[in-house]
Amino acid sequence: MLGMPTASEATEWVANPSVSLGFEYNDNIFLTTSPHEPVTGTNLTANLDFGARQEIWELWGGVQLVSRRYMNRDDLDSDNGYANLRYQYRAERNLWTLNGSYADESILGTTTIDPDIGLVEKQTKRRSTNINPAWNWSLTETKQLRVDYQYLDAQYEDGISQGFLDYRQQAVNLTVSDQLTQRTSIYAILGYSDFEVTTPESQITTSYTSTSRTNSAQLGISYDFTETIKGSLSGGPRKTVSDDVIQTLGICGFFFCLVPVTQQNTGYGNVIAGSLESQLELTRTTFRFSRSVSPSGSGSPVQVGDLYLGIYRQITPERLSAQLVAQGYVIRALGNTTSSVDRNYYRLEPGIRWRWTEDLTVEASYRYARQRYLGATDVAAASSVYLTFTYLWPKISVSR
């Protein structure tokens, strides 16, 4: 691998294994307005984080296996797997990084919020691969240049029957930053992304966006108000050109049939991002908002507005802590082929964590989720309760 040292230097190897057992109650797991029944389930998680480092390079990774089982609902059972890897190499004026991840997961079981959540009416599996290399170059003591590339590929199990299409997205960003003062930095970002549906056209019977290209530009500033409070704000225009495939009624020989017709559409908008973080001795608060273009399995890239507030509080030293997460998610399809994914999603999740012993922790949380489709009168709501026991093995560290 690039940057792996050949000189004889000490290497530190570390490993952090853990296992957890969780219990779940959810009164609307599909987040639907149709009649539904509550479900109860358990999940068993095995996790291994590992790494190695020297003075100029670091290599970190992780593997996680999750088995979910639900009482009297075999159709919801799933086995999920995750893997990630991060490599970093530092030179005098250069920093190279390579991040990669793979997930084979049920969309119902994911703990992160993305454009696919809230769209499924049955168990649906998704396999995604994400590769993200980046290069940082210090032009001067205060000026930096960063180039990063992202490759994302997503495939769905029985996606067509659930309204999901496989897709691939590539994105490139060029960032130039300047540290004006000890507290103030400014930066400019030029971005380009390319979205492509990879499900064969012969299998698709609905309208969709076959390809989409987005150009964006942002100007931003970050400022440290105090030693404990810092913030950032950026924004700029975007242009999206999409090739939308519209299924229209045509004549095939002596019969009527659906004929795909491609139309090119151009749309304009903006991208914004802002954050405010406070780090006190016992309390950490994060507030951020953004508007960006994201890939989606719905057959069109989407514009996502995200509003997030997270508060973490250490109540007693080393033992008891609490957190509160509130998030709003506004999703709008960019292509002219569908508006069925346009919706607002909200969640509120308080939780508490107790370090029972040196190696055993107990975490309890409650999640309230709410979703409303644009133009719909009915609102879907779900309440869920989680209780998780986690055993952390003592850190394994070896230096050679």
Secondary structure as UniProt FT lines:
FT   TURN            2..3
FT   STRAND          12..26
FT   TURN            29..30
FT   STRAND          39..53
FT   STRAND          57..70
FT   TURN            71..72
FT   HELIX           74..76
FT   STRAND          78..90
FT   STRAND          94..106
FT   HELIX           107..109
FT   TURN            115..118
FT   STRAND          125..138
FT   STRAND          143..156
FT   TURN            157..158
FT   HELIX           159..162
FT   STRAND          167..179
FT   STRAND          184..197
FT   HELIX           201..203
FT   STRAND          208..224
FT   STRAND          229..252
FT   TURN            253..254
FT   STRAND          255..279
FT   STRAND          283..294
FT   TURN            297..298
FT   STRAND          302..314
FT   TURN            317..318
FT   STRAND          320..333
FT   TURN            340..341
FT   STRAND          343..355
FT   STRAND          360..373
FT   TURN            374..375
FT   STRAND          380..392
FT   STRAND          396..399
//
